[in-house]
Amino acid sequence: MGEREGCLRSEYAEWFPGLEPNRWYPADDLTEAVLKQRRSQAPSWEMEDRVPSDRHFRFRGGAAGPRGSVRSRRSDTEGKSEPA
């Protein structure tokens, strides 16, 4: 199974100015970008139980499943993925 990837949904593009909508990024990179945005700007959204959020991003490849108390795409290990 390939590396987990995420794609910013176009309706949330202004919330994540460093990311291009509809471009696939490694999930680890998205996690770092989302956490950096939350630390550096007043977020337009509440922290959710997953970073990055299924509401803001689409995902494919890899596997899904939590590893620690805060679920992140980095910790995905097994589960469903969205078709490419």
N, C-alpha and C positions, 0 to 999 in steps of 0.2 A: 504494500500500500504506500502511496506517495506521501510527501510532506503535507501537513495540514495547511491550507491556504484560506484567506478571507478576502472579501471584496466589499468595499464600502458601498452602501446603498445610496443612490444619487440624492435622495431627499435629505440626507444627513451630511452632505458635502461641506456646508458652511460650518458645521460643528468640528470638523477635522481638516483644517486648511492645509496641512502638510500631505494629505492623501488624495489621490485621484479617484473619483468614483468609477466603479465598474472595471477597475484594474485589480488583478489578483496579486496579493502580497503574502509572503510567509506569515503564518499566524503569530509566530514569535515577534516579528517586526510590528505587527498591528498591536499586540499587547503593549509593547514598549511605547508606541506612538500614542495610544489611548492614555496610558498612565502618565506620560509626559504632558499631554494636553491637560489632564486633570490637575497636575501639580502647577502648571504655569498660567492657566487661565481660569476664570470663573466658568465652570462647566454649565452648559445649557441643559444638562440632564443629571438625574440622580444616579449614584453608583448602584449597579445591579449586581446580582450574584455571580455574573460571568464577565470577564474582560478579555476580549471585546464582546459586546452584546449581540445576541441574535437579532435584536431589533434594528441595530445600526449596520450590521454586516451580514453577508451570505458566506457560507463556508463549503469547502469541498476537500476531498482527500483525507489522508491521515485517519485518525480515530478520535472518538470523543469520550470523555469521562473524567471526573474530578480526581486530583491527586492530594490536594490539601484542603484547608478550610475555605479559602477563597478560590473559586473555580476560575481558571483562565484557559485560553486556547493553548497556551504552552503546555498545560497539564493534561490535555486531551489524550486519552490512551485507547479508548475503544467505544464504538457507537455508530450512529448513523451519520452520513455525510450527504450534502446536497450534490446532485449531478452537475457536471461541468457545463 
